[in-house]
Amino acid sequence: MAADYTDGGGWAKLDATSADELAAIISTFTPRYLEKHTRILLMLFQSMNSDGTISVGYRTLAERAGVTKKAVERFVKKLEDSGDLVVVGERKNSSGRFTVRRFAWMGGVPLEGDTLSPKR
C-alpha cells in the first residue's frame, strides 16, 4: 500500500471504493446516532495517514468530531467488532502509545517492526 491517500495538505482523498465503503457503513447507523456516528467516521477517515493507517487518539478524535471520548471508544469498538476497522499495530511517540488501525477495504494487514511496515 504505497498509495498516497492525502492531498498533501492533510486532507484525505475520497476514492470511489472508499466512498462506497463509507456509504455502506453509514447505512447501518440507526437514526438516533446517525449524525454523531457519521461525524466520527468521517473524522477517522480524515485522520488517515499517507500510508492508509489511522493512529489518532480517542480524545483527539472526540474533540474533532464534537462528541465525548466515551462515544468515540464505543463507536471504534463497534467498527472493530464488525470488521470495518482493523487493528494493525501500535505506534509510540512523545505523547504515548497509539493503536494503529486501518479500514478493512484498505488492506487491514497487521504491521510489524520499528517502521511498522506490513507483514509479508
C-alpha angles and dihedrals in degrees: 000000000000092000118124109236096185134073092230091257096078097267119124118234116236109219123187094261093050092046090053094046094046090049090051091052093046090051089064094058118108116237090247093061101026097109096042096045093045090054092049092046093050092046089052090051092046090051092059116129122229090264092057095255128124119215103161117135125242093247094051091046091049091052092049093047095042094237136110124279089239091056090052092048092051093045095048090049089051091052091048092048091051091049094241092114120041127198106228103172146303134278130200128209137156090285094055138262125333129195109234116220136177132195108256094236089057092063106276095212118160113250127223143183134034093301092041096232120172116279112250 
